[in-house]
Amino acid sequence: MEFPTIVGLAASIATGYSQVPQLIKIFKEKQAESVSLWTVAVLFAGLAGWIWYGFLLKDWIIIISNMFSMVINILIAIFSIRYKKKNNVEI
């Protein structure tokens, strides 16, 4: 495996994992008031662009890592919407 591939894999793993603690926190606390859905939406657009770029280059590291990030962020969005609505109704 070439060095640039190793760097790409390491960066992909770090980037993909970066939102996992936020997802766990939202899930455990069942609270998402501090999560900005606009930020998540902009991130979706960026991830979609990276995935498209990966397909254009036929670079599976870019495609898979950004698809993983997209799944994590979709879950964050789903739980954020769910817990924001739930908490707003109770107030």
C-alpha positions in Angstrom: 0.0 0.0 0.0 1.4 3.4 -1.0 1.9 6.2 1.5 -0.7 8.5 0.0 -3.2 5.8 0.3 -2.3 5.3 4.0 -2.7 9.0 4.6 -6.0 9.0 2.8 -7.3 6.1 4.9 -6.2 7.7 8.1 -7.8 11.0 7.3 -11.0 9.2 6.2 -11.2 7.2 9.4 -10.6 10.4 11.5 -13.2 12.4 9.6 -15.8 9.7 9.6 -15.4 9.0 13.3 -15.4 12.7 14.2 -19.2 12.9 14.5 -19.7 9.6 16.3 -19.3 11.1 19.8 -22.0 13.7 19.0 -24.3 10.9 17.8 -23.7 8.9 21.0 -24.3 12.0 23.2 -27.6 12.8 21.4 -28.7 9.2 21.7 -27.8 8.8 25.4 -29.1 12.2 26.6 -32.1 12.2 24.2 -31.6 15.9 23.8 -30.4 17.8 20.8 -31.1 21.5 21.4 -27.6 22.5 20.7 -27.4 20.8 17.3 -27.7 23.1 14.3 -29.7 21.4 11.6 -28.4 24.1 9.2 -24.9 23.0 9.9 -25.9 19.3 9.3 -27.6 20.3 6.0 -24.5 22.1 4.8 -22.4 19.1 5.8 -24.8 16.9 3.8 -24.2 19.0 0.7 -20.4 18.9 1.2 -20.4 15.1 1.7 -22.6 14.6 -1.4 -20.1 16.6 -3.3 -17.2 14.5 -2.0 -19.1 11.3 -2.9 -19.7 12.6 -6.4 -16.1 13.6 -6.7 -15.0 10.2 -5.5 -17.2 8.5 -8.2 -15.7 10.9 -10.9 -12.2 9.8 -9.8 -13.2 6.2 -9.1 -11.6 6.6 -5.7 -13.2 4.2 -3.3 -11.5 5.7 -0.3 -13.2 9.0 -0.9 -16.6 7.3 -1.7 -16.7 4.9 1.2 -15.4 7.3 3.9 -17.8 10.0 2.9 -20.7 7.6 2.6 -19.9 6.5 6.2 -19.9 10.1 7.3 -23.2 10.7 5.5 -24.8 7.8 7.4 -23.6 9.1 10.7 -24.8 12.6 9.9 -28.2 11.3 8.7 -28.6 9.6 12.1 -27.6 12.8 13.8 -30.2 14.7 11.8 -32.9 12.1 12.5 -32.2 12.0 16.3 -31.9 15.7 16.5 -35.3 16.3 14.8 -36.8 13.6 17.0 -35.5 14.9 20.3 -36.0 18.5 19.4 -39.7 17.9 18.7 -40.1 15.7 21.7 -38.5 18.3 24.0 -40.4 21.2 22.5 -43.8 19.5 23.1 -43.0 18.8 26.7 -42.2 22.5 27.5 
